[in-house]
């Protein structure tokens, strides 16, 4: 090593660590070596345990991170002369967090892990400089991530609007011919010749059942567009919770009975009456009960109970619990099931039908339920110890509604 090498190293180190004393710069220079690499050479491999710390002397290096199979590698920044590379992995004894590739012919100052750690222990100024540089990078990376999230969020919001608009148009287009179909098939069902022929009567009943199911799905599609556009209005009146429970179950008792599922109602007489939109609360509870039936095996039990409750803000309210003896739900799904179109498990293996065991559906019911409860200033959530199709731990859905809903 000649004097020019020492001078060049010290000058570079002084650029990287402005606060180091001259003797510290000289010592550090003696522990490093200058190396030159061709374009495309990889200095740091993401995920690898490596023991070299670099300072860019001449040229540029591109720092990239693998985001995933779909997006591939993303450029985080470009390292220029005086920049440090690879120091954090050495400090943390961790694999490289990113890949560093020479963008052009590049000269770097290299230091091994042992010498790097020795210098850090001897020089508090060097340690502080590295902390400062690291924090600056973290802030820059945070700003980049925030901008990426903002751009992605705008795209997702537009896609969600487009999806809801498409659903709304599709639902309206389906509703008219479906209404005509239901009218004609109901007329057909009244004809004497149909009733007298059991085979034909079964066919007509099948058409009626299918048309009613389609009509229900169309109504769900329209409900979810109201949630997305915030056009859902609450028209409150004084409501007895017991009546809401009975009305919500009116169309479900026969479906539950077909699968030998027993529904128990445990109404607490101290449950307060609430000022709510009865049709919205009934519909919300209906969707929760459909979900309970769907994920409870044949011969299971569902318990629907009510009670008075003090809500989080101290306001008086009523609580409705829907507890099933079904397959349960893992913790990571507890919030996601209330998102529009979310399905638990593989949709391809689900059976069809509104209340058949693990039956498929559009994935809208619980999203609609949450939207309708939220519109009242209420709260809905689920608790379960986990998914288990042997022990059947079940789920409990909790609905809280204030005595007086928020003004809309």
Secondary structure as UniProt FT lines:
FT   HELIX           3..16
FT   TURN            18..19
FT   HELIX           22..30
FT   STRAND          33..37
FT   TURN            39..40
FT   STRAND          42..44
FT   TURN            46..47
FT   STRAND          52..58
FT   STRAND          61..68
FT   TURN            69..71
FT   STRAND          72..79
FT   TURN            81..82
FT   STRAND          84..85
FT   HELIX           87..92
FT   STRAND          99..102
FT   STRAND          106..112
FT   HELIX           113..122
FT   HELIX           124..190
FT   HELIX           192..196
FT   HELIX           198..229
FT   STRAND          237..239
FT   HELIX           241..249
FT   TURN            250..252
FT   HELIX           253..258
FT   TURN            259..260
FT   STRAND          262..266
FT   TURN            269..270
FT   STRAND          274..276
FT   HELIX           278..294
FT   TURN            298..299
FT   STRAND          301..310
FT   TURN            312..313
FT   STRAND          316..324
FT   HELIX           331..333
FT   TURN            334..335
FT   HELIX           336..338
FT   TURN            340..341
FT   HELIX           347..349
FT   TURN            357..358
FT   HELIX           365..375
FT   TURN            376..377
FT   STRAND          379..383
FT   TURN            389..391
FT   STRAND          396..402
//
